[in-house]
Amino acid sequence: MKELVILTGYSGAGKSTAAGLLEDLGFFCIDNLPPEVTYQVASLVLPSIDKLAIVIDIRGYMFGNVKKAIAEVKERFPFTKVVFLTATKETLVQRFAHTRRAHPLSKQTTSIMEAIDLEIEMMKDVLEMADIVIDTSQLNPHQLREKLTKLLGNVETKDFTVHIISFGFKYGIPLDADFVFDVRFFPNPFYIPELRPKDGRDKEVKEFLKKVDGVNDYLYQIKSVVSFAISRYSSEGRRELVVAIGCTGGKHRSVYFAEELASQLRKENFKTTIEHRDVTLG
């Protein structure tokens, strides 16, 4: 699915930060593009990539009709979304004072407030065309990322990959794990002679563990934590989560839990990979 974002808004409202965040979310970003070539560039680039973001700010207004350029792009590419970043005048003044950077319209005005007022007037038509308007006055970069992610729908949690590792604690905890769950407090099939040579993928071991009080409840809790983590990591632009589940030897209980967790996640269409690190050792 193709995505095209026209990112615009007031100087000092956070376009540079937003462009960086869009890059983290997989967009190919083109900054400060003259408006009259916006459609041509989009037509040239989109066949090769799925996500394109074009940044147009007040500097582009001297090169052509921004409103007309955006309208042309939206007409030819219906999936285009115009994101307009705004902020209160007081916030914009404070940001320019803090960075000590000149406003792009400072040469046409006598004060920073006049420059801001002029920019607001010049961009009012584009503001009216915006599909998404974000007031960044009270947002830090983390909050802006979350807002962009939610409003654009760029991060689809179903595309998130969960890598599940079963392991034995006696062989060490996987160093790349984001979450480690311990299942050693459940009865160990190792001590049942007929189950000892089998592992957590075998029918007999599965039937044994399914009947153990608390196993299903704990599996539900693990699934809840993992699902919550997926949603939060997704909002940060991350695409993978490593979950390690350990028992004593990594052969029975951890393997069973890893398989069951993977099965549940796959039913919800999450990309899931699984590794039984110590199954042949336990």
Long-range contacts (C-beta under 8 A, 24 or more apart in sequence): 1-50, 1-79, 2-46, 2-50, 2-51, 2-77, 2-79, 3-27, 3-50, 3-51, 3-52, 3-79, 3-81, 3-152, 3-154, 4-42, 4-46, 4-52, 4-53, 4-54, 4-73, 4-77, 4-79, 4-80, 4-81, 5-51, 5-52, 5-53, 5-54, 5-80, 5-81, 5-82, 5-83, 5-152, 6-38, 6-53, 6-54, 6-56, 6-70, 6-73, 6-80, 6-81, 6-82, 6-83, 7-53, 7-54, 7-55, 7-56, 7-83, 7-85, 8-55, 8-56, 8-57, 8-66, 8-82, 8-83, 8-84, 8-85, 8-123, 8-126, 8-130, 9-57, 9-83, 9-84, 9-85, 9-86, 9-123, 9-134, 10-58, 10-85, 10-86, 10-87, 10-92, 10-116, 10-119, 10-120, 10-123, 11-57, 11-58, 11-92, 11-96, 11-103, 11-104, 11-105, 11-116, 11-119, 12-87, 12-91, 12-92, 12-95, 12-96, 12-103, 13-85, 13-86, 13-87, 13-92, 13-136, 14-85, 14-87, 14-136, 14-139, 14-144, 15-55, 15-57, 15-85, 17-141, 17-144, 18-83, 18-85, 18-144, 18-148, 19-53, 19-55, 21-141, 21-144, 21-145, 21-148, 21-237, 22-53, 22-148, 22-154, 23-53, 24-145, 24-237, 25-51, 25-148, 25-149, 25-152, 25-154, 25-155, 25-237, 26-50, 26-51, 26-154, 26-237, 27-51, 27-52, 27-53, 27-154, 28-52, 28-53, 29-53, 29-54, 29-55, 30-54, 30-55, 31-55, 32-56, 32-57, 32-59, 32-60, 33-60, 34-60, 34-63, 34-64, 35-60, 35-61, 35-63, 35-64, 35-65, 35-66, 35-68, 35-69, 35-70, 36-63, 36-64, 36-65, 36-69, 38-69, 38-70, 38-72, 38-73, 39-69, 39-72, 39-73, 39-76, 42-73, 42-76, 42-77, 43-76, 46-77, 51-154, 57-104, 58-104, 58-105, 58-119, 58-122, 58-123, 59-104, 61-122, 66-123, 66-125, 66-126, 67-125, 67-126, 67-129, 70-126, 70-129, 71-129, 74-129, 81-131, 81-132, 81-152, 82-126, 82-129, 82-130, 82-131, 82-132, 83-130, 83-131, 83-132, 83-133, 83-134, 83-148, 83-151, 83-152, 84-126, 84-127, 84-130, 84-132, 84-133, 84-134, 85-134, 85-136, 86-127, 86-133, 86-134, 86-135, 86-136, 87-135, 87-136, 87-137, 88-135, 88-137, 89-113, 89-116, 89-117, 91-136, 91-137, 92-116, 145-235, 145-236, 145-237, 146-235, 149-234, 149-235, 149-237, 150-235, 155-234, 155-235, 155-237, 157-230, 157-231, 157-234, 157-270, 158-268, 158-269, 158-270, 158-271, 159-239, 159-271, 160-230, 160-233, 160-234, 160-239, 160-240, 160-241, 160-270, 160-271, 161-239, 161-240, 161-241, 161-270, 161-271, 161-272, 161-273, 162-226, 162-230, 162-240, 162-241, 162-242, 162-243, 162-262, 162-265, 162-270, 162-271, 162-272, 162-273, 163-240, 163-241, 163-242, 163-243, 163-272, 163-273, 163-274, 163-275, 164-243, 164-244, 164-245, 164-258, 164-261, 164-262, 164-272, 164-273, 164-274, 164-275, 165-242, 165-243, 165-244, 165-245, 165-258, 165-274, 165-275, 165-276, 165-277, 166-200, 166-244, 166-245, 166-246, 166-247, 166-250, 166-254, 166-255, 166-257, 166-258, 166-274, 166-275, 166-276, 166-277, 166-278, 166-279, 167-244, 167-245, 167-246, 167-250, 167-254, 167-277, 167-278, 168-246, 168-247, 168-248, 168-249, 168-250, 168-251, 168-254, 168-277, 168-278, 168-281, 168-282, 169-246, 169-247, 169-248, 169-250, 170-248, 170-249, 171-249, 171-250, 171-277, 171-278, 171-281, 173-244, 173-246, 174-242, 174-244, 174-277, 176-242, 177-242, 177-243, 177-244, 178-229, 178-241, 178-242, 178-243, 179-225, 179-226, 179-229, 179-241, 179-242, 179-243, 179-244, 180-244, 180-245, 180-246, 181-222, 181-243, 181-244, 181-245, 181-246, 181-257, 182-246, 182-247, 183-218, 183-245, 183-246, 183-247, 183-253, 183-254, 183-257, 184-246, 184-247, 184-248, 184-253, 186-212, 186-214, 186-215, 186-218, 186-247, 186-253, 187-212, 188-247, 188-248, 188-252, 188-253, 189-252, 189-253, 190-248, 190-249, 190-251, 190-252, 190-282, 195-252, 198-252, 199-251, 199-252, 199-255, 199-276, 199-279, 199-282, 200-251, 200-252, 200-253, 200-254, 200-255, 200-256, 200-257, 200-258, 200-259, 200-279, 201-255, 201-256, 201-259, 201-276, 205-252, 205-256, 206-256, 209-252, 209-253, 209-256, 218-257, 219-257, 219-260, 219-261, 219-264, 222-257, 222-261, 223-261, 223-264, 223-265, 226-261, 226-265, 230-270, 247-282, 248-282, 249-278, 249-281, 249-282, 250-276, 250-277, 250-278, 250-279, 250-281, 250-282, 251-278, 251-279, 251-281, 251-282, 252-282, 255-279
